[in-house]
Amino acid sequence: MARRLFLALSTMCLLAAALSAAAAQGLLGAPPANAPADTAPGDSGAPLSNAPGGAVEPATPPAASPPSEPAAPIRPGSPTAVVRPFYDQAGLEIDPAQRSHFTDPAKTVLDKSDALRKSGQGECLDPNMALDNADYDKAGIDKSLRTLEAINGDQAKVIVAFVAAGNPHRLEWKFKRVGGEWKISDLLSVTGEWALSQYQCE
């Protein structure tokens, strides 16, 4: 019995000595001084981040609002380039000098309007159709004007949106490619529900 007790005590002493040596070598408890700083306590030693070099990446800050991008330049000869002057000068659409920018059916309506005016029978069209018959405020138009161009083969359209006197307006300019140039074939008001081609200037 005494012999068994002696053997048990000897085994416990040897185990204690082994544990003490392991602790001294850093196998248990805190990691040795040259261990990577980005290992998790109790972890297998794998880095917390899989970034190159194993460095821990800082917390990503909330994404800031992207800076407003400047408007894309208008391509010369594009449908948008044809439309833009009508918002720089009110009433330009009924000026006979601008008729080369139009094709039928819009051109026929505008020509008939010119003939009616010359005959002294009055006006057939409103003087500021490009503005959806709203009062012209160049500063307000320039600030709020937005355009969206879509081309499909030899046809295109430009959606124009702006705010006048606090009221939003939206128009659609239709185009046809004639002789390699974009010509306005119609003008529609999405807001006012009218179309230039529907006017009967007889």
Beta strands, then each sheet from edge to edge (+ up, - down):
strand 1: 146-152
strand 2: 155-164
strand 3: 167-178
strand 4: 181-189
strand 5: 194-195
sheet 1: 1+ 2- 3+ 4- 5+
end
